[in-house]
Amino acid sequence: MEGDGILIAYTSVYGNTRKAVELLADKLRSRGCPRVVVMDLARCDMSEAVANAFRYGKLVLATTTYNAEIFPYMRSFIEHLTERGYKNRTVALMENGSWAPMAAKVMRGMFEKSKNLTFTKTTVRLLSALSEESRGQIDELADELCQDYLAQQDGTANKNDLTALFKIGYGLYVLTANDGKKDNGMIVNTVSQVTSSPNRVAVCINKQNYSYHVVEQTGIMNINCLSVDAPFSTFERFGFQSGRTADKFAGCTPLRSDNGLAFLTRYINAFMSLKVEQYVDLDTHGMFICSVTEARVISDRETMTYTYYQEHVKPKPQTEGKKGFVCKICGYVYEGDELPEDFICPLCKHGAADFEPIQ
């Protein structure tokens, strides 16, 4: 059974990697990790090291670059893990080399076929001995590995971390409506069934969006459930321009449901036609509580989630050589030392809270 703790498995030629490992172990213990096990793969029982890798939920691998490869004991250790189906773990990497470390790349490649491994954002790089930069990386890695332990303790927990809201599971949808002159559509992610008898669905819309005013006036809408094959162009069309000035259905002929509204012909697995029954004013947003007048399943493809969009659909922002902030929603880059608190992304219209510093 998986235990709560961290295994650090390492090889060291001249002792510098060992010193870095010992420093990391001390920092992990100081941050509340309940158990830190350190094993020198050149001297320990290999079967015990493998058993510990499966015993604990987190693994740190530290080794030297050896002839553009990794030290043989580390290679043997990783092969033992992959042969036994090592999966569902968090893995951190530390590499050492005199001028061009390659160990992290090699180690990561060896796990290519392993399932559900999460690699830490921080990789520690040593150029022979510890330096101020590598010590800083060790601090960052310790923070990352111990985030859950720190959050569980009253003395170290951030009890006002509103990014916890980002952990709520969201699907992604295209809401379609019609203002009497043209069809419109927008991306929404706050759609939820609130009752089953009768069937009621709640949809929240930002009051700044044109579709909010259309639904407020007409009292009807369609919710198109995007599937995982939806390309980024779908989000550009329906999410990064305003229906006030753009015809979002230009160049395509949509199909129509019984309420007369458009529904998408591609990239959805279902749609529902909704009739507004109640309204709740939420200051910046409005919540429309609706009855379901029509519901169709289009395909068995998986539903597009916000997490899937972030990891697999949204292009990686071009931040190399730039200093500033990047939008976590669409990848827009704001260059500057400070991001105004009232800044609104010109592409996706999200506020400053959805920007993060360029690393």
Backbone torsions as a table, in degrees:
resi	resn	phi	psi	omega
1	MET	NA	139.1	-178.5
2	GLU	-67.1	130.7	179.5
3	GLY	-103.0	168.0	-178.5
4	ASP	-91.0	107.4	-178.8
5	GLY	169.2	-178.5	-176.1
6	ILE	-132.1	130.9	171.9
7	LEU	-99.6	129.3	170.9
8	ILE	-109.6	114.1	178.4
9	ALA	-110.1	129.1	-173.4
10	TYR	-144.4	162.7	165.9
11	THR	-130.6	145.4	-177.6
12	SER	-143.8	131.2	-178.2
13	VAL	-89.0	-53.3	-176.4
14	TYR	-108.3	5.2	177.2
15	GLY	97.3	-9.8	-177.6
16	ASN	-72.6	-39.5	176.9
17	THR	-65.3	-38.3	177.6
18	ARG	-60.5	-42.6	179.2
19	LYS	-62.3	-40.3	178.4
20	ALA	-65.1	-39.8	178.7
21	VAL	-63.8	-43.4	-179.8
22	GLU	-64.2	-38.4	177.2
23	LEU	-63.9	-44.2	178.4
24	LEU	-61.6	-43.6	-179.1
25	ALA	-59.3	-42.9	178.9
26	ASP	-62.0	-41.7	-178.2
27	LYS	-69.8	-35.2	177.0
28	LEU	-64.6	-43.4	179.2
29	ARG	-64.3	-40.4	-178.7
30	SER	-67.6	-20.7	179.9
31	ARG	-95.6	9.3	172.0
32	GLY	98.0	6.3	177.2
33	CYS	-61.0	123.9	-173.9
34	PRO	-66.1	-27.0	179.5
35	ARG	-153.8	125.9	176.1
36	VAL	-121.4	118.7	-179.9
37	VAL	-111.1	125.0	-179.4
38	VAL	-112.8	128.0	-177.0
39	MET	-133.9	126.6	175.3
40	ASP	-86.7	109.2	-172.9
41	LEU	-65.9	-19.5	178.7
42	ALA	-80.5	-13.5	-174.2
43	ARG	-128.1	-15.2	-176.4
44	CYS	-90.8	173.3	173.6
45	ASP	-75.8	116.7	-175.0
46	MET	-61.0	-38.3	-179.3
47	SER	-65.8	-33.4	177.4
48	GLU	-69.6	-38.7	177.9
49	ALA	-63.3	-43.3	178.5
50	VAL	-62.7	-43.0	179.1
51	ALA	-60.9	-39.9	179.5
52	ASN	-68.4	-33.4	177.7
53	ALA	-62.0	-35.5	177.6
54	PHE	-83.7	-18.9	-178.0
55	ARG	-76.3	-34.6	-174.3
56	TYR	-110.5	154.4	-174.2
57	GLY	-82.1	-13.3	-177.9
58	LYS	-130.6	142.2	-176.1
59	LEU	-134.8	130.5	173.2
60	VAL	-111.6	127.7	178.1
61	LEU	-112.4	124.7	-178.4
62	ALA	-131.0	124.0	-179.5
63	THR	-156.3	174.2	-178.1
64	THR	-101.1	154.4	170.9
65	THR	-75.1	130.2	-172.8
66	TYR	-133.9	103.2	-177.1
67	ASN	55.2	47.3	-178.0
68	ALA	61.8	18.2	179.2
69	GLU	-128.3	-155.6	174.6
70	ILE	-121.6	161.2	-177.6
71	PHE	-58.0	135.2	-172.7
72	PRO	-53.2	-38.0	179.8
73	TYR	-63.0	-36.9	178.2
74	MET	-69.2	-41.7	178.0
75	ARG	-59.5	-44.5	179.6
76	SER	-62.3	-41.2	-179.5
77	PHE	-62.4	-47.3	-178.7
78	ILE	-65.8	-37.3	177.4
79	GLU	-62.3	-39.4	175.4
80	HIS	-59.1	-40.2	-178.2
81	LEU	-68.7	-48.5	-176.1
82	THR	-68.1	-33.1	177.7
83	GLU	-65.1	-26.3	-178.2
84	ARG	-99.7	13.5	174.5
85	GLY	73.1	42.8	179.6
86	TYR	-62.5	127.1	-175.9
87	LYS	-160.6	173.2	174.8
88	ASN	55.4	43.2	-178.8
89	ARG	-133.4	164.8	170.7
90	THR	-100.0	130.5	-176.6
91	VAL	-124.3	131.8	175.2
92	ALA	-117.9	149.3	-175.5
93	LEU	-123.2	138.5	172.2
94	MET	-128.2	130.0	-177.9
95	GLU	-126.5	151.8	178.2
96	ASN	-133.3	144.9	177.4
97	GLY	-171.4	151.4	-174.5
98	SER	-68.8	-33.8	-179.8
99	TRP	-145.6	-28.6	-179.2
100	ALA	-141.0	77.7	179.7
101	PRO	-59.4	136.1	178.8
102	MET	-122.7	-2.9	-169.7
103	ALA	-61.5	-43.0	-177.0
104	ALA	-61.7	-43.3	179.6
105	LYS	-62.8	-42.0	179.7
106	VAL	-65.7	-46.2	-178.6
107	MET	-62.9	-44.3	179.6
108	ARG	-61.1	-40.5	179.5
109	GLY	-62.9	-32.3	179.9
110	MET	-68.0	-21.5	179.1
111	PHE	-96.1	13.4	-172.7
112	GLU	-55.1	-36.0	-176.1
113	LYS	-96.3	1.2	178.6
114	SER	-77.0	146.3	-173.5
115	LYS	-98.4	139.8	170.6
116	ASN	56.5	42.0	171.9
117	LEU	-95.2	135.0	177.2
118	THR	-109.2	115.5	178.0
119	PHE	-89.6	138.2	180.0
120	THR	-64.6	154.0	177.2
121	LYS	-67.7	-31.4	-176.2
122	THR	-92.8	128.6	170.7
123	THR	-118.9	128.9	-179.3
124	VAL	-86.6	128.8	179.3
125	ARG	-120.3	121.4	175.7
126	LEU	-106.8	135.2	171.6
127	LEU	-105.8	81.0	-174.5
128	SER	75.8	-78.2	-174.5
129	ALA	-110.4	167.8	175.6
130	LEU	-61.5	142.3	177.0
131	SER	-133.1	175.6	177.8
132	GLU	-61.0	-39.2	179.9
133	GLU	-66.0	-46.1	-178.4
134	SER	-69.4	-31.6	175.0
135	ARG	-64.0	-39.6	176.6
136	GLY	-63.6	-39.1	177.7
137	GLN	-64.7	-36.6	177.9
138	ILE	-65.2	-39.9	175.2
139	ASP	-60.4	-45.6	-179.8
140	GLU	-63.1	-41.2	-179.9
141	LEU	-65.8	-41.2	178.4
142	ALA	-61.5	-42.5	177.9
143	ASP	-61.7	-42.6	-177.6
144	GLU	-66.8	-45.1	-178.6
145	LEU	-68.6	-27.3	-175.4
146	CYS	-104.9	12.3	-178.0
147	GLN	-53.8	-43.4	-178.6
148	ASP	-69.4	-37.8	179.2
149	TYR	-66.6	-41.9	179.2
150	LEU	-63.7	-38.6	-178.0
151	ALA	-72.4	-21.3	-179.0
152	GLN	-82.8	-14.7	-176.6
153	GLN	-100.9	131.7	-178.2
154	ASP	-58.2	-36.1	-174.6
155	GLY	-72.7	-24.4	-176.3
156	THR	-117.4	-5.6	-176.3
157	ALA	-74.3	142.0	169.0
158	ASN	-88.9	104.5	-173.5
159	LYS	-89.1	6.4	178.1
160	ASN	-130.5	38.2	-179.5
161	ASP	-88.8	93.6	-174.7
162	LEU	-74.1	-3.3	172.4
163	THR	-68.6	-9.4	173.2
164	ALA	-57.3	-28.8	178.8
165	LEU	-63.1	-26.2	-179.7
166	PHE	-70.0	-14.7	-179.1
167	LYS	-80.9	-12.5	176.8
168	ILE	-66.6	131.7	-177.7
169	GLY	-70.0	130.5	179.0
170	TYR	-127.8	140.3	165.5
171	GLY	-93.1	170.9	177.5
172	LEU	-121.8	135.5	-171.0
173	TYR	-137.1	156.6	167.9
174	VAL	-107.7	117.3	175.8
175	LEU	-88.7	125.9	178.1
176	THR	-113.0	144.6	-179.8
177	ALA	-150.8	177.4	179.7
178	ASN	-145.1	129.5	-176.9
179	ASP	-90.6	10.5	-178.3
180	GLY	98.1	-17.3	179.7
181	LYS	-118.9	-35.1	-178.7
182	LYS	-152.3	158.7	174.2
183	ASP	-75.8	148.5	175.8
184	ASN	-137.2	158.7	178.1
185	GLY	-150.1	152.2	178.4
186	MET	-149.7	154.3	176.5
187	ILE	-81.9	130.6	173.1
188	VAL	-131.5	154.3	177.3
189	ASN	-129.9	2.9	179.9
190	THR	-112.9	77.9	176.2
191	VAL	-124.4	128.1	-179.2
192	SER	-151.4	145.2	174.2
193	GLN	-78.3	128.2	-176.4
194	VAL	-108.0	-24.3	173.1
195	THR	-144.3	156.8	179.7
196	SER	-111.6	-15.7	179.7
197	SER	-144.3	91.6	3.0
198	PRO	-79.2	165.6	178.0
199	ASN	-69.1	122.0	178.1
200	ARG	-130.9	136.9	179.5
201	VAL	-123.9	133.0	177.5
202	ALA	-102.8	135.2	179.0
203	VAL	-129.9	125.3	177.6
204	CYS	-102.7	134.4	-179.2
205	ILE	-133.0	135.5	175.3
206	ASN	-65.6	133.3	-177.2
207	LYS	-65.1	-19.4	179.0
208	GLN	-75.5	-16.9	-178.6
209	ASN	-78.8	140.8	-179.4
210	TYR	-60.4	-37.2	-178.4
211	SER	-62.7	-27.8	177.2
212	TYR	-57.7	-48.1	-177.3
213	HIS	-68.9	-34.2	178.9
214	VAL	-66.2	-47.2	179.9
215	VAL	-65.7	-38.7	178.9
216	GLU	-58.7	-37.9	-177.0
217	GLN	-82.5	-39.2	-173.6
218	THR	-93.0	-29.0	178.9
219	GLY	77.2	11.5	178.9
220	ILE	-137.6	156.0	177.3
221	MET	-162.8	163.1	169.0
222	ASN	-115.9	141.8	175.3
223	ILE	-113.2	114.1	179.4
224	ASN	-97.0	119.5	-177.4
225	CYS	-84.9	108.0	-177.7
226	LEU	-68.3	143.5	176.9
227	SER	-104.1	168.1	-171.4
228	VAL	-67.9	-10.1	177.9
229	ASP	-88.1	1.2	179.3
230	ALA	-66.3	125.7	-178.8
231	PRO	-82.0	168.6	-179.9
232	PHE	-60.9	-29.2	-180.0
233	SER	-60.3	-29.5	176.5
234	THR	-63.4	-40.5	179.8
235	PHE	-72.8	-33.6	175.7
236	GLU	-64.6	-44.3	-177.0
237	ARG	-64.8	-48.2	-171.9
238	PHE	-97.8	-12.4	-175.3
239	GLY	-116.1	-21.7	-171.5
240	PHE	-110.5	18.1	175.2
241	GLN	-148.5	158.1	-175.5
242	SER	-97.7	138.7	176.1
243	GLY	-67.8	-12.6	176.7
244	ARG	-66.1	-33.6	-174.7
245	THR	-118.8	-16.0	-175.3
246	ALA	-117.5	144.9	171.8
247	ASP	-93.4	101.7	-172.6
248	LYS	-74.5	-11.1	176.8
249	PHE	-107.8	15.5	178.5
250	ALA	-61.3	133.2	177.6
251	GLY	85.1	1.7	178.6
252	CYS	-140.0	150.9	179.9
253	THR	-111.2	104.6	-177.2
254	PRO	-76.3	161.1	168.9
255	LEU	-87.8	166.1	-176.2
256	ARG	-129.0	142.6	176.5
257	SER	-87.6	-179.5	-175.5
258	ASP	-64.1	-23.6	179.3
259	ASN	-83.8	3.1	177.5
260	GLY	87.7	-3.6	-177.8
261	LEU	-88.7	157.5	-179.3
262	ALA	-75.1	149.1	164.2
263	PHE	-132.9	152.5	-173.3
264	LEU	-70.2	144.6	179.2
265	THR	-93.4	-12.1	-179.3
266	ARG	-139.0	156.9	170.6
267	TYR	67.9	23.7	172.7
268	ILE	-128.4	154.4	175.5
269	ASN	-108.9	-9.7	177.6
270	ALA	-168.2	163.2	168.0
271	PHE	-146.2	156.8	178.1
272	MET	-131.4	137.6	171.8
273	SER	-95.3	131.8	-173.8
274	LEU	-123.1	144.2	174.3
275	LYS	-119.0	126.9	-176.7
276	VAL	-70.1	127.4	178.3
277	GLU	-110.5	-34.8	-180.0
278	GLN	-141.7	160.1	179.0
279	TYR	-135.2	138.0	176.5
280	VAL	-124.8	123.1	179.1
281	ASP	-82.2	121.6	-178.5
282	LEU	-116.8	39.9	179.2
283	ASP	64.9	-91.6	-177.8
284	THR	-76.1	-20.9	-177.1
285	HIS	-126.1	164.2	171.8
286	GLY	-122.6	137.2	177.0
287	MET	-104.2	121.8	177.5
288	PHE	-103.1	118.3	177.6
289	ILE	-99.2	121.3	-165.0
290	CYS	-127.1	152.8	167.7
291	SER	-90.6	155.5	-179.3
292	VAL	-96.4	117.4	-179.2
293	THR	-99.0	-19.1	177.9
294	GLU	-157.9	144.0	178.8
295	ALA	-149.3	126.5	179.9
296	ARG	-131.0	137.0	171.0
297	VAL	-94.0	124.4	-175.8
298	ILE	-94.6	-39.6	-178.5
299	SER	-154.9	174.5	178.6
300	ASP	-99.2	10.9	178.3
301	ARG	-64.6	151.6	-179.0
302	GLU	-67.6	150.2	178.1
303	THR	-74.1	138.5	175.5
304	MET	-70.5	121.0	174.1
305	THR	-101.2	164.1	178.6
306	TYR	-61.4	-39.4	179.5
307	THR	-63.9	-44.1	179.4
308	TYR	-62.3	-41.5	178.2
309	TYR	-58.9	-46.1	-178.2
310	GLN	-63.3	-39.5	-172.1
311	GLU	-88.5	-27.2	-170.4
312	HIS	-125.7	-17.1	-173.6
313	VAL	-111.3	-49.1	-176.9
314	LYS	-64.2	127.0	178.5
315	PRO	-62.4	149.1	176.9
316	LYS	-69.6	129.4	-178.6
317	PRO	-65.5	145.8	179.3
318	GLN	-86.3	90.3	-174.7
319	THR	-109.6	-2.6	-175.9
320	GLU	-60.5	128.3	178.9
321	GLY	77.8	4.6	-178.6
322	LYS	-108.4	151.8	178.2
323	LYS	-124.1	125.9	-178.9
324	GLY	157.5	-133.9	-173.5
325	PHE	-138.9	148.7	-178.3
326	VAL	-124.4	138.3	179.0
327	CYS	-73.8	127.2	-179.1
328	LYS	-75.2	-13.6	-178.2
329	ILE	-86.9	-52.0	-172.8
330	CYS	-119.4	-10.8	178.6
331	GLY	91.2	5.5	177.7
332	TYR	-61.0	136.9	-177.9
333	VAL	-106.3	124.0	174.0
334	TYR	-103.5	117.0	-178.9
335	GLU	-93.6	128.2	-178.7
336	GLY	157.8	162.9	-178.0
337	ASP	-75.6	-31.8	-179.0
338	GLU	-133.2	141.7	177.6
339	LEU	-99.0	121.2	179.0
340	PRO	-56.5	140.0	-177.4
341	GLU	-61.8	-28.5	-178.0
342	ASP	-98.6	15.5	-177.0
343	PHE	-67.4	137.2	176.8
344	ILE	-118.6	128.3	179.3
345	CYS	-59.6	126.8	-178.4
346	PRO	-69.5	-16.4	-179.5
347	LEU	-92.2	-60.4	-173.2
348	CYS	-99.8	-6.3	176.5
349	LYS	70.2	16.0	174.3
350	HIS	-83.4	155.1	-174.9
351	GLY	-86.5	-175.3	-175.7
352	ALA	-60.4	-26.2	-179.7
353	ALA	-62.9	-21.0	-178.9
354	ASP	-98.9	17.5	174.0
355	PHE	-107.8	150.4	175.7
356	GLU	-134.3	151.0	-178.7
357	PRO	-62.6	144.3	173.9
358	ILE	-70.4	126.5	-178.3
359	GLN	-87.1	NA	NA
